[in-house]
Amino acid sequence: MKLISLISFSLLTAGIITLSPLVVAQTAISSLRDTRTITISGQVKSVVGNDFILADHTGQVIVDAGPRWWQEINVSVGEYLTVVGEYDEGEFDAFSITRPNGQVMQIRPQFGPPPWAVKKD
C-alpha cells in the first residue's frame, strides 16, 4: 500500500512540475491595452517574416517577434502559441513564445532595449 501511495504521489508531483510552466494568467486579445508584460494565447492566422497574427475567441493582434536577420522564428498558420510580451500602440512585442509541447523561443529580455538595438563597438 505504501508503494502504491508513493507511486501515486510521484506521478502527481511529476504532473504538477511538468504542467507548472503552462499555468499562467491569460489575457483576452480584445482586452489588450498598452501595458507591461502580459500573456496571450491563440492560433496563428497568418505569418509575414517574424510577424504573425494571433487570434483567440475575442479578437486578433499582430505579434512582433523581432527582425528576421537577428533570429528567424518558424511559426505556421494554424499553430497554437502562448506569447509573453507587451502590448504597445496596436502591436504585441514578444518576449518569448511557447509551443504546446513546451518549447520556448526567447525573443528578447523583458526590460531594456532588445539585443538587436544595442550598438556594437
C-alpha positions as CSV (number, residue, x, y, z in Angstrom):
1,M,0.0,0.0,0.0
2,K,2.9,2.4,0.8
3,L,4.4,1.6,-2.6
4,I,1.1,2.5,-4.4
5,S,0.8,5.7,-2.4
6,L,4.5,6.6,-3.2
7,I,3.9,5.9,-6.9
8,S,0.7,8.0,-6.9
9,F,2.5,10.9,-5.1
10,S,5.4,10.7,-7.6
11,L,3.1,10.7,-10.6
12,L,1.1,13.6,-9.1
13,T,4.3,15.6,-8.4
14,A,5.7,14.9,-11.8
15,G,2.4,16.2,-13.4
16,I,2.5,19.3,-11.3
17,I,6.1,20.0,-12.2
18,T,5.5,19.3,-15.8
19,L,2.4,21.5,-16.1
20,S,3.5,24.4,-13.9
21,P,5.0,26.5,-16.7
22,L,1.7,26.2,-18.6
23,V,-0.3,27.8,-15.8
24,V,-0.2,31.5,-16.4
25,A,-2.7,34.3,-16.3
26,Q,-4.2,34.7,-19.8
27,T,-5.4,38.0,-21.2
28,A,-8.1,38.0,-23.9
29,I,-6.8,39.7,-27.1
30,S,-9.8,42.0,-27.1
31,S,-8.8,43.3,-23.7
32,L,-5.3,44.3,-24.6
33,R,-4.2,47.8,-23.5
34,D,-0.8,49.4,-23.6
35,T,0.9,47.7,-20.7
36,R,3.9,45.8,-19.5
37,T,4.3,42.0,-19.5
38,I,1.2,40.1,-20.2
39,T,0.5,36.6,-21.6
40,I,-1.8,35.8,-24.5
41,S,-2.6,32.6,-26.3
42,G,-4.2,31.8,-29.6
43,Q,-4.0,30.4,-33.0
44,V,-1.7,31.7,-35.7
45,K,-3.8,33.1,-38.6
46,S,-1.1,34.5,-40.9
47,V,2.7,34.9,-41.0
48,V,4.9,37.5,-42.6
49,G,8.5,37.2,-41.7
50,N,8.8,37.2,-38.0
51,D,5.4,39.0,-37.6
52,F,2.2,36.9,-37.3
53,I,-1.4,37.4,-36.4
54,L,-2.5,35.6,-33.3
55,A,-6.3,35.1,-32.7
56,D,-8.3,33.9,-29.8
57,H,-12.1,33.8,-29.4
58,T,-12.2,37.6,-28.6
59,G,-10.1,39.0,-31.4
60,Q,-6.7,39.1,-33.0
61,V,-3.4,41.0,-32.7
62,I,-0.2,41.4,-34.7
63,V,2.7,39.8,-32.8
64,D,6.2,41.2,-33.5
65,A,8.9,38.6,-32.8
66,G,11.9,40.9,-33.8
67,P,13.8,41.2,-37.0
68,R,14.4,38.1,-39.1
69,W,18.1,38.9,-39.6
70,W,18.5,38.7,-35.8
71,Q,16.7,35.4,-35.2
72,E,14.3,33.6,-37.5
73,I,11.4,32.1,-35.9
74,N,9.4,29.4,-37.7
75,V,5.7,29.5,-36.8
76,S,3.0,28.1,-39.0
77,V,-0.6,29.1,-39.8
78,G,-2.9,27.0,-37.5
79,E,-0.3,26.6,-34.8
80,Y,-1.4,27.4,-31.2
81,L,1.0,29.5,-29.2
82,T,1.4,31.3,-25.9
83,V,3.2,34.6,-26.1
84,V,4.6,36.6,-23.2
85,G,5.2,40.3,-24.1
86,E,3.9,43.8,-24.0
87,Y,1.2,45.5,-26.0
88,D,2.2,48.8,-27.4
89,E,0.5,51.0,-30.0
90,G,-1.6,48.3,-31.6
91,E,1.1,45.6,-31.7
92,F,2.2,42.9,-29.3
93,D,6.0,42.8,-28.8
94,A,7.0,39.2,-27.9
95,F,9.5,38.5,-25.2
96,S,9.0,34.7,-25.5
97,I,6.8,32.3,-27.5
98,T,5.9,28.9,-26.2
99,R,4.6,26.0,-28.2
100,P,2.1,23.4,-26.7
101,N,5.0,20.9,-26.4
102,G,6.7,23.3,-24.0
103,Q,9.4,24.5,-26.5
104,V,10.2,28.1,-25.6
105,M,11.6,30.6,-28.1
106,Q,13.3,33.5,-26.3
107,I,12.9,36.7,-28.4
108,R,14.2,39.5,-26.2
109,P,14.5,40.4,-22.5
110,Q,11.6,41.9,-20.7
111,F,13.5,45.0,-19.6
112,G,15.8,47.2,-21.5
113,P,16.4,47.5,-25.3
114,P,16.2,44.5,-27.5
115,P,19.5,42.9,-28.3
116,W,19.3,43.9,-31.9
117,A,19.1,47.6,-30.9
118,V,22.3,47.6,-28.9
119,K,25.1,49.4,-30.8
120,K,28.3,47.3,-31.1
121,D,31.7,49.0,-30.7
